[in-house]
Amino acid sequence: MTLYAAFLVAALALCVTPGPDMMFIVAMGGRGGPTAGVMAAFGGLVGGARQLRRRRLADRRGPRPVR
């Protein structure tokens, strides 16, 4: 198996496995019902949007000076 083929197999495995956010949503939905699952998904969406906004604002300001 070539190195590229091994990379493709590893990349596919990483793409199809659920991440920790999906495991959290499934666990909350299983424990608290569909409403809790939807609220957990909404919380993940809000957190991701907030991180993206902060990153975009930081990019506009430019690099921080080195001390």
ChimeraX commands (.cxc) that place a marker at each C-alpha (Angstrom):
marker #1 position 0.00,0.00,0.00 radius 0.5
marker #1 position 1.43,3.34,-0.95 radius 0.5
marker #1 position 1.66,6.24,1.45 radius 0.5
marker #1 position -1.08,8.10,-0.44 radius 0.5
marker #1 position -3.46,5.14,-0.23 radius 0.5
marker #1 position -2.83,4.88,3.51 radius 0.5
marker #1 position -3.56,8.60,3.82 radius 0.5
marker #1 position -6.85,8.20,1.93 radius 0.5
marker #1 position -7.93,5.31,4.16 radius 0.5
marker #1 position -7.10,7.29,7.32 radius 0.5
marker #1 position -8.85,10.42,6.00 radius 0.5
marker #1 position -11.98,8.42,5.16 radius 0.5
marker #1 position -12.00,6.83,8.61 radius 0.5
marker #1 position -11.75,10.24,10.25 radius 0.5
marker #1 position -14.52,11.68,8.08 radius 0.5
marker #1 position -17.08,8.97,8.81 radius 0.5
marker #1 position -16.58,8.72,12.57 radius 0.5
marker #1 position -18.62,11.08,14.72 radius 0.5
marker #1 position -16.77,13.67,16.74 radius 0.5
marker #1 position -17.18,14.55,20.40 radius 0.5
marker #1 position -19.87,17.14,19.65 radius 0.5
marker #1 position -22.05,14.54,17.93 radius 0.5
marker #1 position -21.51,12.08,20.80 radius 0.5
marker #1 position -22.59,14.80,23.25 radius 0.5
marker #1 position -25.74,15.57,21.26 radius 0.5
marker #1 position -26.68,11.89,21.02 radius 0.5
marker #1 position -26.04,11.37,24.75 radius 0.5
marker #1 position -28.13,14.39,25.71 radius 0.5
marker #1 position -30.92,13.32,23.39 radius 0.5
marker #1 position -30.86,9.79,24.76 radius 0.5
marker #1 position -30.94,10.94,28.36 radius 0.5
marker #1 position -33.29,13.90,28.17 radius 0.5
marker #1 position -35.38,13.25,25.08 radius 0.5
marker #1 position -35.59,15.01,21.74 radius 0.5
marker #1 position -35.92,18.47,23.27 radius 0.5
marker #1 position -32.64,18.08,25.16 radius 0.5
marker #1 position -30.95,16.80,21.99 radius 0.5
marker #1 position -32.13,19.80,19.97 radius 0.5
marker #1 position -31.03,22.19,22.72 radius 0.5
marker #1 position -27.58,20.53,22.81 radius 0.5
marker #1 position -27.28,20.88,19.03 radius 0.5
marker #1 position -28.34,24.53,19.24 radius 0.5
marker #1 position -25.75,25.14,21.97 radius 0.5
marker #1 position -23.05,23.65,19.76 radius 0.5
marker #1 position -24.18,25.83,16.87 radius 0.5
marker #1 position -24.10,29.00,18.99 radius 0.5
marker #1 position -20.67,28.11,20.39 radius 0.5
marker #1 position -19.25,27.46,16.93 radius 0.5
marker #1 position -20.68,30.68,15.55 radius 0.5
marker #1 position -19.20,32.64,18.45 radius 0.5
marker #1 position -15.77,31.11,17.89 radius 0.5
marker #1 position -15.94,31.89,14.18 radius 0.5
marker #1 position -16.92,35.52,14.87 radius 0.5
marker #1 position -14.09,35.99,17.37 radius 0.5
marker #1 position -11.59,34.50,14.92 radius 0.5
marker #1 position -12.75,36.81,12.12 radius 0.5
marker #1 position -12.46,39.85,14.39 radius 0.5
marker #1 position -8.97,38.79,15.43 radius 0.5
marker #1 position -7.95,38.38,11.78 radius 0.5
marker #1 position -9.09,41.92,11.00 radius 0.5
marker #1 position -6.93,43.36,13.77 radius 0.5
marker #1 position -3.82,41.67,12.39 radius 0.5
marker #1 position -1.12,39.72,14.17 radius 0.5
marker #1 position -0.40,40.45,17.79 radius 0.5
marker #1 position 2.97,42.01,18.49 radius 0.5
marker #1 position 5.70,39.78,19.90 radius 0.5
marker #1 position 6.88,40.75,23.35 radius 0.5
marker link #1:1,2 radius 0.2
marker link #1:2,3 radius 0.2
marker link #1:3,4 radius 0.2
marker link #1:4,5 radius 0.2
marker link #1:5,6 radius 0.2
marker link #1:6,7 radius 0.2
marker link #1:7,8 radius 0.2
marker link #1:8,9 radius 0.2
marker link #1:9,10 radius 0.2
marker link #1:10,11 radius 0.2
marker link #1:11,12 radius 0.2
marker link #1:12,13 radius 0.2
marker link #1:13,14 radius 0.2
marker link #1:14,15 radius 0.2
marker link #1:15,16 radius 0.2
marker link #1:16,17 radius 0.2
marker link #1:17,18 radius 0.2
marker link #1:18,19 radius 0.2
marker link #1:19,20 radius 0.2
marker link #1:20,21 radius 0.2
marker link #1:21,22 radius 0.2
marker link #1:22,23 radius 0.2
marker link #1:23,24 radius 0.2
marker link #1:24,25 radius 0.2
marker link #1:25,26 radius 0.2
marker link #1:26,27 radius 0.2
marker link #1:27,28 radius 0.2
marker link #1:28,29 radius 0.2
marker link #1:29,30 radius 0.2
marker link #1:30,31 radius 0.2
marker link #1:31,32 radius 0.2
marker link #1:32,33 radius 0.2
marker link #1:33,34 radius 0.2
marker link #1:34,35 radius 0.2
marker link #1:35,36 radius 0.2
marker link #1:36,37 radius 0.2
marker link #1:37,38 radius 0.2
marker link #1:38,39 radius 0.2
marker link #1:39,40 radius 0.2
marker link #1:40,41 radius 0.2
marker link #1:41,42 radius 0.2
marker link #1:42,43 radius 0.2
marker link #1:43,44 radius 0.2
marker link #1:44,45 radius 0.2
marker link #1:45,46 radius 0.2
marker link #1:46,47 radius 0.2
marker link #1:47,48 radius 0.2
marker link #1:48,49 radius 0.2
marker link #1:49,50 radius 0.2
marker link #1:50,51 radius 0.2
marker link #1:51,52 radius 0.2
marker link #1:52,53 radius 0.2
marker link #1:53,54 radius 0.2
marker link #1:54,55 radius 0.2
marker link #1:55,56 radius 0.2
marker link #1:56,57 radius 0.2
marker link #1:57,58 radius 0.2
marker link #1:58,59 radius 0.2
marker link #1:59,60 radius 0.2
marker link #1:60,61 radius 0.2
marker link #1:61,62 radius 0.2
marker link #1:62,63 radius 0.2
marker link #1:63,64 radius 0.2
marker link #1:64,65 radius 0.2
marker link #1:65,66 radius 0.2
marker link #1:66,67 radius 0.2
view
